[in-house]
Amino acid sequence: MSSALFRTKNVEQSIRDTEEPEHSLKKSLSALDLTVFGVGVIIGTGIFVLTGQVAKNNAGPAVSLAFVAAGVVCALAALCYAEFASTVPVAGSAYTFSYASLGELPAWIIGWDLVLEFALGTAVVAVGWSGYIRSLLDNAGWHLPDYLAGRDGASGFGFDILAAALVLVLTCILVLGMKLSARITSVVVAIKVAVVLIVIIAGAFFIRGENYKPFIPHPEPVSAGGNLKAPLIQLMFGWAPANFGVMGIFTAASVVFFAFIGFDIVATAAEETRNPQRDMPRGILGSLLICTVLYVAVSVVVTGMEKYTRLSVEAPLADAFKAIGHPWYAGVISFGAAVGLTTVCMILLLGQTRVFFAMSRDGLLPRFFSRVHPRFKTPHRPTILLGVIIAIVAGFTSLSELAELVNIGTLFAFVVVAISVIILRRTRPDLPRAFRTPWVPVVPIVSVCATLWLMLNLPAETWLRFAIWMVIGIAVYLLYGRKHSLLALREKAPAGEVPGAPPGKKQ
C-alpha cells in the first residue's frame, strides 16, 4: 500500500494526457499575458493596506527592507517554479510538480491545499472588493440595504450580494476563454499599475527627510504571550516577534509576504501557454520583479510623506495624501484599489479551477470535471461548480480570521516545489530543462528554510485549522482518490489499454 501511495506520474505521461482532445486546454497565452496575470494577482490589498500596519508596528521606515526580504524569499521559490513550469508545462502547478517527483499522496495533499488556498483567497478578496464598492456607492448617495451588504439586518439575515455577483461574473468570463480573461486583465492591470505609479511619482514631491529618522527604530520589548493567536514560533520556543530593530524587519517581512501571494498562480496556466519553455520563466520572474520594485518604491515614498508613527493602518496610502491636503489623490487610490481587486479575484479563481481540473484528469477527483468545453476549450464544469460555491461562501461569510490560511497554503506549496526540484534533478537528470534553477540544491534548500521561517511566524490557530483541512483531505483521498486514480487503473488494466478511453484506444 505504501508503494501505491507514493507512485509517481512520469513527466512524459503528464504531457501525453494534455493531448487528449476532450481533456486538452487551448494554448493562447504569451509571456506578456503571463506577466500581466502575475502583476494582476500580486498587486492587491497587500500593498494598499499592509504598508502602514508594518511600518507603524514592526519596522518603521525600514518597511522597504521588509518588502525586499519578502521578495527575496519569493524569488527563491520563483526560481524553482520557473524550472518546473517550463519542464512540465501541465495545468496544476505545485500539484503536478509533486506528482512527478514526490508521489500520489503528497500530490493530493498539495492539490487539496491549493484548492482551499485559492477558494479562500477568492472569497476574501471578493468581500474586500465589495467593501470598496459600497464605500464608493455611499459617497454617491446610494446605500445598499444591510441584508444585501453582508450585515445582519433586523431579520438576522445578511448576504453580500456584491461579492457574490463579482465571483459569478468572473466565472462566466473564465468559461468564455483564457484570451478574453487576459484582455480584461490587461486593461484592469494597466489601471492598477497607473494608480501605484501615481502614488510613487506624486508622493515623491512631498517627501520630508526627517520622516526617515530613525530609519530603523530602536527595538521595543514584546510580551511572550501564550494563546493560539500567537505565532507558532512563540509557543514552541518562547521567542516573540520583534517590534522594530533589525529583527522587526524580518517580523514585518512575514506580514508583508501576503502582498506577494499570487506569482505562483502563473504556473497553473502552463498548459495554456503557446511556448511554455520560454515564456513561463519570463512570466513568473518578470511579474515578481516588477511588483517588488513597485512595492519598495511605494513604501519608501509613503514613509517619507508621513511619519511612520502617524500612518493609518486601514488605508495608509490614501490617508497619507489626505494628511498633506490632497484628498483627490486619496480618491484615485481608493478607486484603483477597488478596480484592481477584480483581477486578483479572477486569477485566484483561475488558479483553483486549473488545479481542480488537473486532479480530476488524473482520476483523483471525478473525471466528469476534466472534460473541456467543445467550443471555448476551457474547463467549464469545475469553473462553474467552484464559482457558484465561492460566490455563496463570499456572500455569507466575512472570512477575516480564515484569510491567514491563504498564507500558510501558499508557503506550504513553496516548500513542496523546492523539494521537488531537488528530487527530480536526481531521479530524472535526462529531462530537457529550458530553464534551470541555479545552484541546486543550495537555492531550493535556502528557499525551504526561508519559507519555513515565515510559516513559523503565522499564528498557531492558523496551523491548527490547516492541519484539520489536511486530515479531511487525506480521508477523501483514501476513500475515493486512491481507488479511482488513473495511475492505479493503468496498473490494473490489460497491457496497452487506456483506462477511461474509447474502446480500442491503445497507449
C-alpha positions as CSV (number, residue, x, y, z in Angstrom):
1,M,0.0,0.0,0.0
2,S,2.9,2.4,0.8
3,S,4.3,2.0,-2.7
4,A,0.8,2.8,-4.1
5,L,0.6,6.0,-2.0
6,F,3.9,7.3,-3.4
7,R,3.7,6.1,-7.0
8,T,4.8,8.9,-9.3
9,K,3.3,10.0,-12.7
10,N,6.2,10.5,-15.1
11,V,6.6,13.7,-17.0
12,E,6.0,12.1,-20.4
13,Q,2.7,10.7,-19.3
14,S,1.6,14.0,-17.8
15,I,2.3,15.7,-21.1
16,R,0.6,13.0,-23.1
17,D,-2.6,13.4,-21.0
18,T,-2.8,17.0,-22.1
19,E,-3.0,15.9,-25.8
20,E,-6.4,14.1,-25.4
21,P,-8.9,16.2,-27.3
22,E,-11.6,16.1,-24.6
23,H,-9.2,17.0,-21.9
24,S,-6.9,19.4,-23.7
25,L,-6.8,23.2,-22.9
26,K,-6.4,25.8,-25.6
27,K,-2.9,27.3,-25.9
28,S,-3.3,31.1,-26.3
29,L,-1.1,32.8,-23.8
30,S,2.2,34.7,-24.4
31,A,4.9,35.8,-22.0
32,L,3.3,39.2,-21.8
33,D,-0.1,37.7,-20.9
34,L,1.6,35.6,-18.1
35,T,3.4,38.7,-16.7
36,V,0.1,40.6,-16.7
37,F,-1.6,37.8,-14.9
38,G,1.2,37.8,-12.3
39,V,1.1,41.5,-11.7
40,G,-2.7,41.4,-11.8
41,V,-2.9,39.0,-8.9
42,I,0.1,40.1,-6.8
43,I,-0.8,43.8,-6.6
44,G,-3.9,43.8,-4.4
45,T,-4.9,44.8,-0.9
46,G,-1.5,43.9,0.5
47,I,0.3,47.0,-0.8
48,F,-2.7,49.3,-0.2
49,V,-3.1,48.2,3.4
50,L,-0.1,46.4,4.9
51,T,2.4,49.2,4.4
52,G,1.0,51.3,7.2
53,Q,0.5,48.4,9.6
54,V,4.0,47.0,9.5
55,A,5.7,50.5,9.4
56,K,3.8,51.5,12.5
57,N,4.1,48.3,14.4
58,N,7.2,46.5,13.3
59,A,9.8,48.2,11.0
60,G,9.3,51.9,10.8
61,P,10.7,53.5,7.6
62,A,12.7,50.2,7.1
63,V,9.5,48.6,5.9
64,S,11.0,48.9,2.4
65,L,13.7,46.4,3.6
66,A,10.9,44.1,4.8
67,F,9.5,44.1,1.2
68,V,12.9,43.3,-0.1
69,A,13.3,40.4,2.3
70,A,9.9,39.0,1.4
71,G,10.7,39.5,-2.2
72,V,13.9,37.5,-1.9
73,V,12.0,34.6,-0.3
74,C,9.5,34.6,-3.1
75,A,12.3,34.9,-5.7
76,L,14.0,31.7,-4.3
77,A,10.6,29.9,-4.7
78,A,10.1,31.5,-8.1
79,L,13.3,30.1,-9.5
80,C,12.1,26.6,-8.5
81,Y,8.6,27.2,-10.0
82,A,10.2,28.5,-13.2
83,E,12.2,25.3,-13.7
84,F,9.2,23.1,-13.1
85,A,6.7,25.1,-15.1
86,S,9.0,25.1,-18.2
87,T,9.9,21.4,-17.8
88,V,6.4,20.1,-17.0
89,P,4.0,22.5,-18.9
90,V,0.9,21.0,-17.4
91,A,-2.0,22.6,-15.6
92,G,-1.9,22.1,-11.8
93,S,1.2,24.0,-10.7
94,A,2.7,22.5,-7.5
95,Y,0.2,19.6,-7.6
96,T,1.5,18.4,-11.0
97,F,5.1,19.0,-10.0
98,S,4.9,17.0,-6.8
99,Y,3.0,14.2,-8.6
100,A,6.1,13.8,-10.9
101,S,8.6,13.8,-8.0
102,L,7.2,13.0,-4.6
103,G,4.3,10.7,-5.4
104,E,0.5,10.5,-5.5
105,L,-0.4,11.1,-1.8
106,P,1.9,14.2,-1.5
107,A,0.5,15.4,-4.8
108,W,-3.1,15.0,-3.5
109,I,-2.2,16.8,-0.3
110,I,-0.7,19.8,-2.1
111,G,-3.6,19.8,-4.6
112,W,-6.1,19.8,-1.7
113,D,-4.2,22.6,0.0
114,L,-4.2,24.7,-3.2
115,V,-8.0,24.2,-3.7
116,L,-8.6,25.7,-0.2
117,E,-6.0,28.4,-0.6
118,F,-7.4,29.7,-3.9
119,A,-11.0,29.4,-2.7
120,L,-10.5,31.3,0.5
121,G,-8.3,33.9,-1.4
122,T,-11.1,34.4,-4.0
123,A,-13.8,34.8,-1.3
124,V,-11.7,37.1,0.9
125,V,-10.8,39.4,-2.0
126,A,-14.4,39.5,-3.2
127,V,-15.6,40.6,0.2
128,G,-12.9,43.3,0.3
129,W,-13.9,44.4,-3.2
130,S,-17.5,44.6,-2.1
131,G,-16.5,46.9,0.8
132,Y,-14.7,49.3,-1.5
133,I,-17.7,49.4,-3.9
134,R,-20.1,50.0,-1.1
135,S,-18.0,52.9,0.1
136,L,-18.0,54.4,-3.3
137,L,-21.7,54.0,-3.6
138,D,-22.2,55.6,-0.2
139,N,-20.2,58.6,-1.3
140,A,-22.5,58.9,-4.3
141,G,-25.6,58.7,-2.1
142,W,-26.6,55.2,-2.9
143,H,-27.0,52.8,0.0
144,L,-27.5,49.1,-0.1
145,P,-29.9,47.6,2.5
146,D,-28.0,45.9,5.3
147,Y,-29.3,42.5,4.4
148,L,-27.7,42.8,0.9
149,A,-24.4,44.1,2.2
150,G,-23.4,41.1,4.3
151,R,-24.5,42.7,7.6
152,D,-27.3,41.2,9.7
153,G,-30.4,43.3,9.4
154,A,-33.5,43.2,11.6
155,S,-34.3,39.8,10.3
156,G,-30.9,38.4,11.2
157,F,-30.2,37.6,7.5
158,G,-27.3,39.1,5.7
159,F,-25.9,38.3,2.2
160,D,-23.1,40.2,0.5
161,I,-24.8,40.5,-2.9
162,L,-21.9,42.5,-4.5
163,A,-19.2,39.9,-3.5
164,A,-21.3,37.0,-4.8
165,A,-22.1,38.9,-8.1
166,L,-18.4,39.6,-8.7
167,V,-17.5,35.9,-8.4
168,L,-20.3,34.8,-10.7
169,V,-19.4,37.4,-13.4
170,L,-15.8,36.4,-13.3
171,T,-16.8,32.7,-13.5
172,C,-18.6,33.5,-16.8
173,I,-15.6,35.3,-18.2
174,L,-13.3,32.4,-17.4
175,V,-15.7,29.9,-19.0
176,L,-15.6,32.0,-22.2
177,G,-11.9,31.6,-22.7
178,M,-8.4,32.5,-21.5
179,K,-7.7,35.1,-24.2
180,L,-10.8,37.1,-23.1
181,S,-9.7,36.8,-19.5
182,A,-6.2,38.0,-20.5
183,R,-7.6,41.1,-22.3
184,I,-9.8,42.1,-19.4
185,T,-6.9,41.6,-17.0
186,S,-4.6,43.7,-19.2
187,V,-7.0,46.7,-19.0
188,V,-7.5,46.4,-15.3
189,V,-3.8,45.9,-14.5
190,A,-3.0,49.0,-16.5
191,I,-5.3,51.0,-14.3
192,K,-3.9,49.4,-11.1
193,V,-0.3,50.0,-12.0
194,A,-1.1,53.6,-13.1
195,V,-2.5,54.2,-9.6
196,V,0.6,52.8,-7.9
197,L,2.8,55.0,-10.2
198,I,0.7,58.0,-9.2
199,V,1.4,57.2,-5.5
200,I,5.1,57.0,-6.3
201,I,5.5,60.0,-8.6
202,A,3.1,62.4,-6.9
203,G,4.1,61.3,-3.4
204,A,7.8,61.8,-4.2
205,F,7.2,65.6,-4.2
206,F,6.0,65.6,-0.6
207,I,8.8,63.5,1.0
208,R,10.5,65.1,4.0
209,G,13.8,63.7,5.1
210,E,13.1,64.0,8.8
211,N,10.4,61.4,8.5
212,Y,13.0,58.8,7.8
213,K,14.7,59.3,11.2
214,P,15.3,56.9,12.7
215,F,15.3,54.6,9.6
216,I,15.4,51.5,11.8
217,P,13.7,52.4,15.1
218,H,15.1,51.1,18.4
219,P,13.6,47.7,19.3
220,E,10.9,47.5,21.9
221,P,10.2,44.7,24.4
222,V,7.4,42.3,23.4
223,S,5.4,40.2,25.8
224,A,5.7,36.4,25.4
225,G,2.0,35.6,25.3
226,G,0.7,32.1,25.1
227,N,-2.6,31.8,23.3
228,L,-3.3,30.2,19.9
229,K,-3.4,33.6,18.2
230,A,0.3,34.0,18.9
231,P,2.9,32.9,16.3
232,L,3.8,29.2,16.4
233,I,7.4,30.0,17.0
234,Q,6.5,32.0,20.1
235,L,4.6,29.0,21.6
236,M,7.4,26.5,20.6
237,F,10.5,28.4,21.6
238,G,9.2,31.4,23.6
239,W,10.5,33.8,21.0
240,A,8.2,36.7,20.4
241,P,8.1,38.6,17.1
242,A,10.1,41.8,17.4
243,N,8.8,45.4,17.3
244,F,11.4,47.5,15.4
245,G,15.1,46.9,15.3
246,V,16.7,44.6,12.8
247,M,14.5,41.6,13.9
248,G,11.5,43.8,13.4
249,I,12.3,43.9,9.7
250,F,12.0,40.1,9.5
251,T,8.8,40.1,11.5
252,A,7.4,42.7,9.1
253,A,8.6,40.5,6.2
254,S,6.4,37.6,7.4
255,V,3.4,40.0,7.4
256,V,4.0,41.8,4.0
257,F,4.6,38.4,2.4
258,F,0.8,38.4,1.9
259,A,1.3,41.2,-0.6
260,F,3.3,38.9,-2.8
261,I,0.9,36.0,-3.0
262,G,-0.1,35.1,-6.5
263,F,3.0,34.8,-8.7
264,D,2.8,31.0,-8.2
265,I,-0.6,31.1,-9.9
266,V,1.1,31.9,-13.2
267,A,2.4,28.3,-13.2
268,T,-1.2,27.0,-13.3
269,A,-1.5,28.4,-16.8
270,A,1.5,26.5,-18.2
271,E,-0.7,24.2,-20.3
272,E,-2.4,27.2,-21.9
273,T,0.8,28.9,-22.9
274,R,2.0,28.8,-26.5
275,N,5.7,28.5,-25.7
276,P,5.9,27.4,-22.0
277,Q,9.6,26.5,-22.1
278,R,10.5,30.1,-22.9
279,D,7.5,32.1,-21.6
280,M,6.8,30.5,-18.1
281,P,10.1,31.7,-16.6
282,R,9.7,35.1,-18.1
283,G,6.1,35.4,-16.8
284,I,6.9,34.2,-13.2
285,L,10.1,36.0,-12.6
286,G,9.1,39.1,-14.6
287,S,5.9,39.7,-12.6
288,L,7.6,39.2,-9.3
289,L,10.5,41.6,-10.2
290,I,8.0,44.3,-11.3
291,C,5.9,44.1,-8.2
292,T,8.9,44.0,-5.8
293,V,10.3,47.2,-7.4
294,L,6.8,48.9,-7.1
295,Y,6.3,47.8,-3.5
296,V,9.7,49.1,-2.4
297,A,9.2,52.4,-4.1
298,V,5.7,52.8,-2.6
299,S,6.9,52.0,0.9
300,V,9.8,54.5,0.6
301,V,7.5,57.3,-0.6
302,V,4.7,56.7,1.9
303,T,7.0,56.6,5.0
304,G,8.7,59.8,3.6
305,M,5.4,61.6,3.2
306,E,4.2,61.0,6.8
307,K,6.0,60.0,10.0
308,Y,5.6,56.2,10.4
309,T,4.0,56.7,13.9
310,R,1.2,58.6,12.3
311,L,0.5,56.3,9.4
312,S,-3.1,54.9,9.1
313,V,-3.4,51.2,9.5
314,E,-6.7,50.9,7.5
315,A,-5.7,52.9,4.3
316,P,-2.2,54.2,4.7
317,L,-1.7,55.3,1.0
318,A,-4.9,57.2,0.7
319,D,-4.8,58.7,4.2
320,A,-1.2,59.9,3.7
321,F,-2.4,62.1,0.8
322,K,-5.3,63.3,2.9
323,A,-2.9,64.3,5.7
324,I,-1.0,66.6,3.3
325,G,-4.1,68.2,2.0
326,H,-4.6,66.3,-1.3
327,P,-7.9,64.2,-0.9
328,W,-8.2,63.9,-4.7
329,Y,-5.3,61.6,-4.8
330,A,-6.8,59.6,-2.0
331,G,-10.0,59.1,-4.0
332,V,-8.0,57.9,-7.0
333,I,-6.1,55.4,-4.8
334,S,-9.3,54.0,-3.4
335,F,-10.8,53.6,-6.9
336,G,-7.6,51.9,-8.1
337,A,-7.7,49.5,-5.2
338,A,-11.3,48.6,-5.9
339,V,-10.8,48.1,-9.6
340,G,-7.6,46.2,-9.1
341,L,-9.2,43.6,-6.8
342,T,-11.3,42.3,-9.7
343,T,-8.2,40.9,-11.3
344,V,-6.9,39.4,-8.1
345,C,-10.2,37.6,-7.6
346,M,-10.4,36.4,-11.2
347,I,-6.8,35.0,-11.3
348,L,-7.2,33.2,-7.9
349,L,-10.4,31.6,-9.3
350,L,-8.5,30.7,-12.5
351,G,-5.7,29.0,-10.5
352,Q,-8.2,27.0,-8.4
353,T,-10.1,25.7,-11.4
354,R,-6.9,24.6,-13.1
355,V,-5.7,22.6,-10.1
356,F,-9.1,21.0,-9.7
357,F,-9.2,20.2,-13.5
358,A,-5.7,18.6,-13.3
359,M,-6.7,16.5,-10.3
360,S,-9.9,15.3,-12.0
361,R,-8.0,14.4,-15.2
362,D,-5.8,12.2,-13.1
363,G,-8.8,10.5,-11.5
364,L,-8.2,11.8,-8.0
365,L,-11.5,13.7,-8.3
366,P,-14.4,12.7,-10.6
367,R,-13.3,12.6,-14.2
368,F,-16.6,14.3,-15.1
369,F,-14.9,17.6,-14.3
370,S,-11.9,17.0,-16.6
371,R,-13.8,17.5,-19.9
372,V,-13.3,20.9,-21.6
373,H,-15.9,22.9,-23.4
374,P,-16.1,21.9,-27.0
375,R,-16.1,25.5,-28.3
376,F,-14.1,27.5,-25.7
377,K,-11.7,24.8,-24.7
378,T,-11.9,25.8,-21.0
379,P,-12.6,23.5,-18.0
380,H,-16.2,24.9,-17.8
381,R,-17.6,22.3,-15.4
382,P,-15.2,22.8,-12.4
383,T,-15.2,26.6,-13.2
384,I,-19.0,26.8,-12.8
385,L,-19.1,24.5,-9.8
386,L,-16.3,26.3,-7.9
387,G,-17.6,29.7,-8.9
388,V,-21.0,29.1,-7.5
389,I,-19.7,27.6,-4.3
390,I,-17.2,30.5,-3.7
391,A,-20.0,33.0,-4.6
392,I,-22.2,31.5,-1.8
393,V,-19.3,31.5,0.7
394,A,-18.3,35.1,-0.1
395,G,-21.9,36.2,0.2
396,F,-22.4,34.7,3.7
397,T,-19.0,34.9,5.3
398,S,-16.5,37.6,6.0
399,L,-13.7,35.1,6.4
400,S,-11.5,37.6,8.2
401,E,-10.0,35.0,10.5
402,L,-9.5,32.4,7.8
403,A,-7.6,34.7,5.5
404,E,-4.3,33.6,7.0
405,L,-4.9,30.1,5.7
406,V,-4.2,31.6,2.3
407,N,-0.7,32.5,3.5
408,I,0.1,29.1,5.0
409,G,-1.3,27.3,2.0
410,T,1.0,29.3,-0.4
411,L,4.1,28.8,1.8
412,F,3.4,25.1,2.1
413,A,3.3,24.9,-1.7
414,F,6.7,26.7,-1.9
415,V,8.3,24.1,0.3
416,V,6.9,21.2,-1.8
417,V,8.1,22.7,-5.1
418,A,11.6,23.4,-3.8
419,I,12.0,19.9,-2.5
420,S,10.5,18.5,-5.8
421,V,13.2,20.3,-7.8
422,I,16.0,18.5,-5.9
423,I,14.3,15.1,-6.2
424,L,13.5,15.4,-9.9
425,R,17.1,16.5,-10.6
426,R,18.3,13.3,-9.1
427,T,15.6,10.9,-10.5
428,R,15.3,12.4,-14.0
429,P,18.6,14.2,-14.9
430,D,17.8,13.3,-18.5
431,L,14.8,15.6,-18.8
432,P,15.3,18.6,-21.1
433,R,15.1,21.8,-19.0
434,A,14.6,25.1,-20.8
435,F,15.2,26.9,-17.5
436,R,17.4,25.5,-14.7
437,T,17.2,26.7,-11.1
438,P,20.8,27.9,-10.3
439,W,22.9,26.3,-7.6
440,V,20.8,23.2,-6.9
441,P,20.5,22.0,-4.2
442,V,21.6,25.2,-2.4
443,V,18.9,27.6,-3.7
444,P,16.0,25.1,-3.0
445,I,17.3,24.4,0.5
446,V,17.6,28.1,1.3
447,S,14.1,28.5,-0.1
448,V,12.7,25.8,2.2
449,C,14.4,27.3,5.2
450,A,13.3,30.9,4.5
451,T,9.7,29.7,3.8
452,L,9.6,27.6,7.0
453,W,10.7,30.7,8.9
454,L,7.8,32.7,7.6
455,M,5.4,29.8,8.3
456,L,6.5,29.7,11.9
457,N,5.6,33.4,12.2
458,L,2.0,32.6,11.5
459,P,-0.5,32.1,14.4
460,A,-0.8,28.6,15.9
461,E,-4.5,28.9,15.4
462,T,-3.8,29.0,11.6
463,W,-1.7,25.9,11.8
464,L,-4.5,24.1,13.7
465,R,-7.1,24.9,11.0
466,F,-4.6,24.0,8.3
467,A,-4.0,20.6,10.0
468,I,-7.7,19.9,10.2
469,W,-8.2,20.6,6.5
470,M,-5.2,18.3,5.7
471,V,-6.7,15.5,7.8
472,I,-10.0,15.8,5.9
473,G,-8.1,15.8,2.6
474,I,-6.3,12.6,3.4
475,A,-9.6,10.9,4.4
476,V,-11.1,11.9,1.0
477,Y,-8.0,10.5,-0.8
478,L,-8.2,7.2,1.0
479,L,-11.9,6.8,0.4
480,Y,-12.0,8.0,-3.2
481,G,-8.8,9.2,-4.9
482,R,-6.6,6.1,-4.2
483,K,-9.1,3.7,-5.8
484,H,-10.0,5.9,-8.8
485,S,-6.6,7.2,-9.6
486,L,-5.8,6.9,-13.3
487,L,-2.3,5.5,-12.3
488,A,-4.0,2.8,-10.2
489,L,-6.4,1.9,-13.1
490,R,-3.5,1.8,-15.6
491,E,-1.6,-0.6,-13.3
492,K,-4.6,-3.0,-13.3
493,A,-5.6,-2.6,-17.0
494,P,-4.6,-5.2,-19.6
495,A,-1.4,-4.3,-21.5
496,G,-1.8,-1.5,-24.0
497,E,-5.3,-0.5,-22.9
498,V,-6.0,3.1,-21.8
499,P,-8.5,3.3,-18.8
500,G,-11.4,5.7,-19.5
501,A,-10.5,6.0,-23.2
502,P,-12.8,4.9,-26.1
503,P,-12.8,1.2,-26.8
504,G,-9.8,0.1,-28.9
505,K,-7.6,3.0,-28.0
506,K,-4.0,2.0,-27.1
507,Q,-1.3,3.7,-25.2
